[in-house]
Amino acid sequence: MKQCCKIYAFSLCLFLLFSVFIIVSVAPLLQQAVEPIDEAIGKGYRFLVSNLWDEERGAYRECPPSNPEGKDKNYWGDDNYLAYIFHSEYPSFKDETKAQRILLYLRTNPPYLERGKQHWVVLSRNYTQFSPYNDNEYADKVALDGIYYAKSGAIEKARERFNYLILKMYNSSIGLIEDKATLKNGHEYYKLGLALILAVHLKNSTYAEAFVYKLLKLQRADGSWLTDDLDQETTYPNTETTIIILIALTTYQEWCYSPPPNPLLVIVALVILALCIYVLFELFRRRHK
């Protein structure tokens, strides 16, 4: 019996040491994986609220101020409907003050509001109000349909839309989406963001990781993403692209990297578990002396 107790005590020590080793080793690796995405999200969000939010108007402008083409004078309804969802429903970006101000602005019925409702409602809790486009020419419509089907539980339909996006529209050699609009508009980066959201809904880590890698590379030093790659001289960051990419990266991050447990608390829990096992063993040993 003494020999048995020694073996048991030795095994218990090994179990505790191995558990502590795993916790101490894995936690920093998880943190290293999360940090680049955290940094990108933080920089992107700061750019959004610093350069695209108009405090006086209580709405988002299309492009940053002093835009050579005057696009900073545009306060589109579809952009701001998306921004309302962004600030009212996504915990990482929740801002009730901005959400309420945007809602007041939307009540003025700005241009393209109805288009925005049709397009972006699928990203909200009211996704059941979305009507599928059934479109095979534009990647955003393919992705939005897929997101709708995934959220509605029609996984096979969602997978069909995703497969179409990958096989017909994803250029893996450059990591970007190409569709009917590419020739005129260039590769529009928000479409890659939508593809990432759909990949996460389908738990497709292979493509999700590829999309994230590309989006991180496309981010500029000031935290912004350009709208597309058509012409560096006439392409600017915009509200729609910025918000979609922020939603996409956050959705991916929440799926892949739940916060690691506090190592100290885990160690304490393991010690308590070990003590409980030891007490049970002692009770068993004394009963069977």
PEKA-V64104 format. One record per pair of residues at least 6 apart in sequence whose ideal C-beta (glycine too) atoms are under 6 Angstrom apart, sorted by sequence separation. I is the first residue (numbers start at 1). J is the second residue. If there is no record, write none. Layout:
BEGIN
i=I j=J
i=I j=J
END
This chain:
BEGIN
i=87 j=93
i=135 j=141
i=219 j=225
i=53 j=60
i=54 j=61
i=65 j=72
i=86 j=93
i=170 j=177
i=171 j=178
i=218 j=225
i=228 j=235
i=52 j=60
i=63 j=71
i=87 j=95
i=121 j=129
i=122 j=130
i=133 j=141
i=149 j=157
i=150 j=158
i=169 j=177
i=199 j=207
i=200 j=208
i=227 j=235
i=52 j=61
i=62 j=71
i=63 j=72
i=121 j=130
i=149 j=158
i=169 j=178
i=199 j=208
i=226 j=235
i=169 j=179
i=61 j=72
i=87 j=98
i=88 j=99
i=176 j=187
i=227 j=238
i=62 j=74
i=87 j=99
i=133 j=145
i=146 j=158
i=51 j=64
i=132 j=145
i=224 j=237
i=61 j=75
i=62 j=76
i=177 j=191
i=227 j=241
i=84 j=99
i=146 j=161
i=177 j=192
i=196 j=211
i=59 j=75
i=132 j=148
i=145 j=161
i=146 j=162
i=195 j=211
i=225 j=241
i=84 j=102
i=130 j=148
i=60 j=79
i=83 j=102
i=84 j=103
i=142 j=161
i=192 j=211
i=60 j=80
i=225 j=245
i=59 j=80
i=80 j=102
i=122 j=144
i=142 j=164
i=60 j=83
i=142 j=165
i=127 j=151
i=80 j=105
i=122 j=147
i=80 j=106
i=122 j=148
i=189 j=218
i=139 j=169
i=165 j=195
i=215 j=245
i=77 j=110
i=77 j=111
i=78 j=112
i=75 j=110
i=76 j=111
i=77 j=112
i=81 j=116
i=89 j=124
i=76 j=112
i=77 j=113
i=81 j=117
i=162 j=198
i=189 j=225
i=78 j=115
i=78 j=116
i=82 j=120
i=85 j=123
i=139 j=177
i=77 j=116
i=81 j=120
i=85 j=124
i=175 j=214
i=139 j=179
i=162 j=202
i=188 j=228
i=212 j=252
i=138 j=179
i=187 j=228
i=138 j=180
i=186 j=228
i=187 j=229
i=58 j=101
i=137 j=180
i=185 j=228
i=186 j=229
i=186 j=230
i=208 j=252
i=59 j=105
i=58 j=105
i=147 j=197
i=190 j=240
i=140 j=191
i=143 j=194
i=147 j=198
i=150 j=201
i=190 j=241
i=193 j=244
i=197 j=248
i=200 j=251
i=139 j=191
i=143 j=195
i=146 j=198
i=189 j=241
i=193 j=245
i=196 j=248
i=200 j=252
i=140 j=194
i=190 j=244
i=197 j=251
i=143 j=198
i=193 j=248
i=200 j=255
i=196 j=252
i=86 j=243
i=92 j=250
i=79 j=239
i=79 j=240
i=82 j=243
i=63 j=236
i=47 j=222
i=63 j=238
i=40 j=216
i=47 j=223
i=62 j=238
i=46 j=223
i=47 j=224
i=40 j=219
i=44 j=223
i=60 j=239
i=43 j=223
i=52 j=239
i=48 j=242
i=44 j=246
i=41 j=249
i=37 j=249
i=37 j=253
i=34 j=257
i=30 j=260
i=27 j=260
i=27 j=263
i=23 j=263
i=23 j=266
i=20 j=267
i=19 j=270
i=16 j=270
i=16 j=274
i=12 j=274
END
